[in-house]
Amino acid sequence: MRGRAFYAVGGNWRALAHAHMAHSGYPLNIIHHYRLRRGDLAKIADLISRQSRESLTGIRGVSSRRIDLLPLAALVMVRLLAVAAPRDVVFSAHGLREGLAFACLGERSRNEDPLLSAAGDIYERTARFPDRVAELHEWTERLFPEESAPERRLRQAVCLLSDVGWRVHPDYRAAQASAEVLHARALHVDHQERVFLALAVYGRYTSRETHGELRTVEKLLDAGTAKRARILGSAVRLGETLCGGVPG
């Protein structure tokens, strides 16, 4: 484990992640794939391990039933970080039950890309024309000839999510569609990818500046990545305009 990522599973360690989010003012309150450097986590874990129940009460996102065990969980984390010396720690919103369910899946299902699988499910439930996404993917592919494999994966996901807001009133589509993507439980991506998808979906519906929560979490992206998300969203919006939102 030394020098690699350690994946923290379990409710008490999720409570520890919530405590760090509250302490640092982290803008996105989603545990899954919350990543911390070893030193940053060691500091907050050491602090929490020495706190009383009263001082921990009221931490955002930490339930009262986790308070009593939180100092102990923090102490275990301090010792683990010292002995195992991982590069960083990635927190999981899932646990042993989800792992058991995954193990029961067939090999084909286990080998699916979790992001594209989840985005595909959302597309099938929300899209007006289920056969249109291949055309949209081909249209946008021509605009990004030098994209990397991870960038292509995100672009494909944005195409699958491009119709998520069509049932919403036009004045609210951008905000509601981007919020749905940003908060989606099923999208198994890291926080930067999550914000990228939400920003691109926002741009798919409007060219206006972001506001509210999306503007706040946009700071998790570097300027170049945020610009790429906006360009991708604009490309999808142009494609939708040219085809009138229908196949062919």
Secondary structure, 3 states (H helix, E strand, C coil): CCCCEEEECCHHHHHHHHHHHHHHCCCCCCCCCEEEEHHHHHHHHHHHHCCCHHHHCCCCCCCHHHHCCHHHHHHHHHHHHHHHCCCEEEECCCCHHHHHHHHCCCHHHHCCCHHHHHHHHHHHHHCCCCCCHHHHHHHHHCCCCCCCHHHHHHHHHHHHCCCCCCCCCHHHHHHHHHHHHHHCCCCCCCHHHHHHHHHHHHHHHCCCCCCHHHHHHHHHCCHHHHHHHHHHHHHHHHHHHHHCCCCC
